[in-house]
Amino acid sequence: MNDQQRGTTRRLIALALVAGVAACSSPGTTLPTEPPVQPREPAATTTTTTTTTTSVPPTTPPPTTSQPAVQPTTTVGAVIDDPDFEAALAVVDRYYALWRECVRSLPVCDPTVFAEVGVASVVEAFSEQIRHEQALLHEAENVDSYTYLVLTTERDAGRVVVTVCQRDGIVVFERPPDGKEQLVTDRFVSKIREWHVDPTESGWRIVGATTVEEASDLENDLCAG
């Protein structure tokens, strides 16, 4: 697949997500390396807002491509004295760890592990994407580039909304056992994302996510500076 074809595929994916169409319903397209989940209707009242800043410590996990290698976790809860915020931040941090572990182990990832961090609808969305990647015999490299930086943590009635800046340089290959390896995507993407986290009977769980802003290529990194 040449650059023009990959660019066309990515534009089709973006349009499908905006329109609310499941990407896996279109043969030959590849889901993005993040779950396309929409949040529940937010609660009516916002009561408090706490702004936090955490940093991604510089490390050098060995990249297999030209994409940057970044420390896989951030420090959560260091400057927040609120148990609900602490719990919501811990769930978001755990999601990123689980997603890296799952993508790293493709094609054998068991997506049911996401029940640890998400409600049933979110787990199903994650599972749908992973099953799609497995069906296409995808494998991933540079997985530790999938990181985040906490920007704000807000209370919305009983809900906590965690806004992060996300960096994703995961490189995806199609590797059929009896065929030639093909590069699927090596695009670096940064996003401002809102994670919606609610208290449930099972503890705090992600109920959805919204992308506020997105930029492609490292020179347009929204998380830099």
Stockholm file with secondary structure:
# STOCKHOLM 1.0

chainA/1-225         MNDQQRGTTRRLIALALVAGVAACSSPGTTLPTEPPVQPREPAATTTTTTTTTTSVPPTTPPPTTSQPAVQPTTTVGAVIDDPDFEAALAVVDRYYALWRECVRSLPVCDPTVFAEVGVASVVEAFSEQIRHEQALLHEAENVDSYTYLVLTTERDAGRVVVTVCQRDGIVVFERPPDGKEQLVTDRFVSKIREWHVDPTESGWRIVGATTVEEASDLENDLCAG
#=GR chainA/1-225 SS CCHHHHHHHHHHHHHHHHTTCCGGGSTTCCCCSSCCCCCCCCCSCCCEEEECCCCCCCCCCCCSSSSCCCCSCCCCSTTCCCHHHHHHHHHHHHHHHHHHHHHHTTTSCCGGGGGGTBCHHHHHHHHHHHHHHHHTTEEEECGGGCEEEEEEEEEETTEEEEEEEEEECCEEEECCTTSCCEEEECCCEEEEEEEEEEEETTEEEEEEEEEEEEEESGGGCTTCC
#=GC SS_cons         CCHHHHHHHHHHHHHHHHTTCCGGGSTTCCCCSSCCCCCCCCCSCCCEEEECCCCCCCCCCCCSSSSCCCCSCCCCSTTCCCHHHHHHHHHHHHHHHHHHHHHHTTTSCCGGGGGGTBCHHHHHHHHHHHHHHHHTTEEEECGGGCEEEEEEEEEETTEEEEEEEEEECCEEEECCTTSCCEEEECCCEEEEEEEEEEEETTEEEEEEEEEEEEEESGGGCTTCC
//
